[in-house]
């Protein structure tokens, strides 16, 4: 396994500091919760070590395990805080899609209306995922139109439609990433590459979109945080 370079380690620490700062602004109890988890895990291992007559060894294991547990809890709370930060902003769905794990290609705002209804596109092993946000009627119409465009260049590719929102038949923003990741895999990596090539050609033919100002403001970008 390749060792991380000093630059990569510095970048990682910078990401963690940025995520911590952002999360603490939204979640004031973050230090107490994360610190409490670390101490609780450490205490558990120390107690086990005392009972087994080997407290120092178990204390060392407890420190490592406590750090891991604390990072997992921090990651979950940071993700929730980031969602609260972007929720309600134009382009929030795209900011969530950009946090998808390796293997996904995300194209924000491939279709836009003047009323700021948007459709974002993500492609991966499940096929094409179209995610719409905005007014329910406008976003639904935009989804239908975008599905037809995709099927013209990739008629055999699976196309999934998701409407972001809290209404019936919609997917809440906080569940968007999980919903996309649970979609069944239907394509091989080579088929995904070919699909992306066809969709890129479609985008080139479409030309410049009337994207509203600030579809992805800096404040709406999800920071990279440890995943549970």
N, C-alpha and C positions, 0 to 999 in steps of 0.2 A: 504494500500500500504506500503510495507516494506521500512524502511529508509535505506539510503546508509550508510555503515560503513565508518569510517575515512580512512581506506585503499583504499576503492573504490573511495572515493572523491579525494584522493591524486593521484591515478592512472588516474582518469579522467582529473585532472588538468595537469598531466604530458603529457597525450596524446594531449591535446589542445596546450600546449607549444611546443611540438615537431612538431605538424601540423603547428602552426604559424611560427616557425623558418624555416621549409621547404618551406612553401608557400611564405614567404617574400623573400627568395633567388631567387625565380622565378618571383614573382609578386611584384615589388618594390612599386607599388601604393597601396598595401594592407592596410596599416594603414590609409591613407587618405580616401579610399573608405569605410572601415568599420566604422571609426570614423564619417565620413560624414553621413552615414546612421543612426547611433545612434542619432546624433545631429538633423538631419532632422525630425526624428520621435518624438523626445522629444519636439522640437519646435512646431510641429503640435499640440501636445496635450496641450502644454502650451497656445497656441493661442486659442484653443477651450475652455480651462478652463477660460481664461480671458473673452471671449465672454459670457460664461455662468455664470460668477461670482464666479467660484470656481477653481482658478488657482492651488492651492497647491495640491488638490486631483488629478487633471488631470496631474500635474507634476509628481507625484509618479507613476501613471499609465503609463505615458510617458517614465519614466526611464526603467520600466519593459519591455514595448513594444519595446523600442529602443534596449535593450540588445538582445531580441529575434530576432528582425529584423537583427541586426548586426551579430549575430551568423549564421543566415540562409545565409546571403551574404558571410560570411567567409567560410562556409561549401562548397558552390558552387565554390568559387574561389580556395579553397584548393584542391578540387577534380580535377579541371582543371589543377592546377599546378602539382599535383601528376601524372596525365596522361602525361604531358609534360616531366616529369622526367623519366618515364619508357618507353615512346614511342621509338621504334626502338631497344630496348634491348630484348635479348632472354628471353622468359618467361613473357613478358609484359601482355599477355592475362591472364595468371594464376594469376598475381598480381591483376588484375581487378576483376576476379572471386571471389577472397578471400574476397572482400568487399560486396558480396551479403548478403542480409538480412537473418535473422534466417530461418531455414527450408531447407537450401541448404548444400549439402556435396560436397566439391570440391577436386578433385584428380588431381594435376598438373602433366603434362608430363607422361600420361599413355602410350603414344606411341611416340617414338623419332627415328629420322634417324641420320646418321653421318653428314648430311648436316644441322643439327639443325632445321629440320622441326619437329614440335611438335603438339601433340593433348592433350588437357586438357579435363577433364570430370567433369561435374557438374550434380548432381542429386537432384531433388526436385519434387514438385507437378506436374510440366509439363512433367516429365519423365527424360530422359537422354539427356543432352545437350553436344555435342562434339564440342569443339572449337579448330580450327587448326590455326597455324601461321607458316610462313616460305615461301618457294618458292611456288607459286600457284599450279604448277603441283605436286610437291612432297607432299604438304600439303593436296591436294585433294585426292590423292591416299591413304595417311595415314588415312584420314577421312573415306574413303570407307572401308578400312580394319578394322578399329576400330568399325565401325557400324556392320559389320558382326560378330565380336567377341562378341559385346554386345547382338546381337540378338540370338546368340547361347545359352546364359544363361538366357535371358529375352526376348523371342520372342514376347510377347504381350505388352511390354513397348514402349511408344512413344519415338522415337529417333530424335533429332533435330541436324542439322549440321550447324555450323557457321564457315566461313573462315574470319579471321581478315585481314583487309587491306583496301586500298582506291580505289581498282579497281571495275569494274562492278560486281555485285552480291556478293560483300564482305561487311563486316560490319566494319566501322572505330573503332579503339580502344576506342575512346571517347564515342561511342554509344553502346559498348558491354554490359555493365551492364543493361542499359535501355532495350535493345533488349531482353535479357534473362528474365528480370522481366516481360515483356509484354507477354511472351508465355502463352497460355491458360493452366489452370490446368486440369489434366486428371487423377491423381492418388490420392487416399486417403493417409493420414499419415501412416497407417499400410502397404499399398502397397509400399510406398517409403522405409519404413524400410526393407521390404522383398527384394526390388530391390537392396538396398545398400548391403545387405547380399550376394546376388548372385554376385554382381560386385566385392565384396571383395574376394570371392572365385576365381573369374576369375583372379584377380590380383595376387593372391597367386600361381595360376597355371602358370602364365606367366613368373614368375621369375624376375631376375634382368635385368633392361633395360639399354642400353648403353647411359645413360643421359649425355649430354655434360657438360663440366665444366661451372658452373655458370648459370643454367637455371633460377634461381631465386635469383639474387644477392641482397644483402641487400638494395642497392639503388633502386631496382625495386619493393620493397614492398610498397604497398599503405598504408599510415597512416590512422588511424581511425579519421574521422572528423565529425562534426555535419552535419546531413542530412537535406536538405530542404524539 
